[in-house]
Amino acid sequence: MFDRLNLTEDLLDCRGGLVARRGTVLSAEAIAEAARKAPSRPRVALEDGPLVDDVELPFADRAYRHLFQGEGIRDAVRNAFRAIRLPEILWEKLAATRRAAPHLHVHALVTTAVSVRMLLSAVSSPRGVADLAAAALLHDLGMCHLPPRLLRHSEGLDSDDAVRVASHPLVGAFLLAALLGPHPAVVAARAHHWRCGQGYPTLEKAPSRSIEVISVASAFAALTQPRPFRAPYDARGALDVLAREVIAQQADANTVKLLAHALRGGGGDPRTIRFGREREGHGPEVHRYVHVSAPSRSPV
């Protein structure tokens, strides 16, 4: 099983500080230990950080117009963003990602907005929404530590590159544990590619529903944004892909139903939604993407 890896190079924070040395084994135990030892850092609100003007980006994209209809919904999502409080070093990391990899920055913003909208579809005033929003914003930070060429790839990955890509949840979780301490963002980073046990890395148990919300929102955001290997799906097409993954037991059915419920405006009971066996997605004509296969075992 793939549940740990050896760092092949030093892991640094955005200020150049050493987080973990080359050769460190990143595992669930190491991540928990890093969180336990993390120093307490003062937290800064989003509105006092460098990303305050970026909150509106998901609302401006027509792909998400059905999710964010009505000023009340948009205000609730804005308030969730504004409630995020992070150490200054993580705001610096997110700002650096915006400069170096804009598509990862947009992915983080859209995942956050969609995650909050899905929760609002189920509960009008969900508890812990600020922590969920922070976790969604940070969940894919491990991708920033991949070689830039892998962020631009448009063809299949060889086995070594597939391992590098599959390592990003563990790298991101360890980095966040060391900088943030115990926090849902650490769990979201490690678990967002779990895919009901068919993804990576191997987990001891299924993640909580709130983490599943981030995972589904992340997949939806990725599908509806352009990538080097394809044009974006529209919202219906992306939902069709996720519905097929539910049928294949690669995505949590109740969580995907929450997304469908939100896309329909939030009326009725999401538990009554049923997915047909045949769903023809409104997808791009050229789509060379397949899921990165989890390594069969940990390269340790």
N, C-alpha and C positions, 0 to 999 in steps of 0.2 A: 504494500500500500504506500501511497505517497502522502506522508504527513510531516516530513522534515527535510531540511536540505543544509548543505554546507555553503556558507558564503564564499564565493570565488573572488571577492574583492571587498575592501573595507566599505562598510555602510556609513555614510556621512549625512549629517543634517544639512539644511540649506545654508548654514553659516560656516560649513566646513568642519564642524565638530564631529568627533568620532562617536558613533552610536554602537557599532559592533565591528570587531576586527575580522579580517579575512580568516576563514576557517571556522568561525563560530557556527555551531549547529542551531538552526532556527527550528524550533519545535513548539508544541503547545506548552510544554513545561517552561521552555526558555522565554516564551512570550509572557506567560503568567509571572515569571520571576522578574522580567524587565518592568512590567507594570507595577509590581510590588515595590521595586527599588526606585521608581521614577520620582524625581524631586517634585515637590509642590511648586507650581508656577502660577503667577497672577494671570487671571483670565481677562481678555479684552472682548468687548461686544463687537459684533459684525459692523454696526453702524459707526464704530470708531476705528475700523480697519480699512484696508485698501480695496475691499470688494463691495463696498456699500452700493455703488452704482450698478453692479452687475446683477442685482436681484431681479431686475425687470426683463432680463434676456429671455427666460423661458416663456414669458407672457407674449413677447413680440413675435415668436415663431408660430406661424399658422398651423404647423403640424400638431400643436397642442391646444388649438382654440376650443375644442370640445371639452377639454379638461378644466379650463380656467374661465368658464363663462360666468359673468357676473362679478361686480366689484367686491361683493362680500367674500366670495371664494378667493379672489386675488389678494384681498386684504389679510385674510387668515393665513395664506401662504407667506405673504410678506412678513407678517408678525412672527411666524415660525423662524424665518431667516434671521430677523432682528434679535430673536431670543438666543441665538447661538453665541456662546462665549468660549473662546479658545486662547491658549497661550500665544503670545505675540509671535513666537517662532513658527507656529503653524500657519498663522495668517501670512507670514513672509513666504513660507513654502507654497501656499496656494497662489500668492501673487507671482512667484517665480514660475509656477506651472502655467499660469496665464500667458506669461511672456514666451516660455520655451515650447509649450505644447498646447496651443489654444483649444484644440479639439478635446483634450482631457479636461480642461477647465469648463468648457461648455457641458461636457458629459456630467461633471460633478454638479453643476447648477441645475441641470434638467433632472437628474436623478433625485436631487433634494426636493425640488418643487413637486415632482410626480409622487414621491414617497409621502409627502405631507398631504397632498390631495387625496391619495388612496386612504390614508388614515381618516381624513375628514369625511370620506365617503361612508365610513363605518361608524364613526363616533364624532359627534359635533365638537366636543372639546376633549381631545385625547390627552391623557397624562403623559408627561415625558416627551412632548413633541419637540422641545428644544434639543434634547439629547439625540433623538431620532434624526432631526435635521442635521445636526453636527456629524453624526455617523454617516449619513448619506453623502454629505459634502466631502468627507475624508476617505470614503470607502475604497477608492481606487488609487490612492496615493502611491502604492507600490509600483504602478505602471511608470511613474516618473523615474524609476531607477533601472529601467530597461535601456539597452542601447538605442539611440534615436532611430537607427535603421529599422528596428522592429516596430516602431510606432508608425512607420511609413510603408510597411511591407504590403504588397498587393498580390502575392502568390502564396502557395503553401509553405509551411515551415518545415525545416528539417528537424531531426529528433533533438539535436542540441538546442536549437532555437525554441522548440516547443517546451522543453524543460525550463528555459529562461522565462518564457511567458507564464507558464504554470507556477513559477516561483513567486510571482508578484503578490498574491494574497499573504504569503508568509512574510515576505519582506515588508510589506505595508503594515501588517499587524504588529510586527516587532518594532518598527520605527514609531508607530503611534503609541504602543505600550511604553516605550522609553521616554517619549515626549509628553504624553498625556496621562499616563497612569491608567488604572482600571476605568474603562469607559466603553459604551456600546460601539463606538467607532472601531475599537480593536477587534471586537467580535465580527462586525460587518466587513472589515477588511479581510479577515481570514475566511469568512463563510460565504461571500457573495457569489462564488462560482461553485458552490457545493452541488447544486442541481439534483436534489433528492438522492444524494449519494452517488450520482453518476458523473460528477465533476471533480474538482480538486480544490484544496487538499482534502484528505480523509479527515472527517470529524468524529469525535467521540459520541456525539448525539446530534439530533436534528436541531438547527437553530430555532430561536423563538419566532413567533409570528412577525414581530416588528422587524427583525433582521430579514425574514423572507420578503417583507414588503420592499426593503431596500434592494434585495436581489432582483425581484421582478421589475422594479422601477429602473434599475440599472440596465437590465436587458432591453426593456422598452426604449430607454433613452439611446442605447447603442444602436438599435435597429432603425430608429427614426432620425439618426444623424448620418451624414455622408461619411464614407470611409474610402481609403485608397482603392479598395477592391470592388466597390459598388456605390450606386446612388442610394439615397435613404428610402426606407419603406414609409408609406403613409401610416397613420395611426391604426387603421383597420388592418392593414397588412401585418404590422408588428403584432397586433393582438392575435391574428391568425397563427403566426409563428408560435407564440406562447401557448395558444390553445392546443396546437399539435404537440407541444412539449408536455402539456398536462396529460394528454392521451398516452404519450410515450412514457409517462411517469418520470419526467425530467424536470418538472416544475410543480409547485404546490397548487393544487386546484383552487382552494379557497382564496389564496392570495391573488391568483390571476383573475378570479371572479371579482375581487375588489377593484382591480384595474378596469375591468369591463364595466362594472357598476359606475365608476367615476366617469368613464368615457361617455356613458349614457346619461350623465347629468346627476347621478346619485339618487334617483327615485326608486322606490321599491326595496325589496330585500335581495341583497346580492347572492344569498344562498339558493335562490330559485333559478339562477342562470344555469343554462345547460350548454355544453359545447358539442356540436355535431362532429361526427367522425370525419367528414370531408369538409375541409375549410380551404378554399382557394384564396391564398393571400394576394393582396394588392401590392405585390413586391416589384422591385426593379427588374428590368429585363436581364441585366448582367449581375449575377450574384455568386461570387466565387468563395463565399465564406462557409466554413464548417467549424464546429466547435473545436477548440484545442483539446486534444485527448490527454487525459491525465496520465502522467507516467505510471508505469506498472508498479514501480517501487521507488522509494526515496533514494536519491543519489548520494548516500552518506556512507 
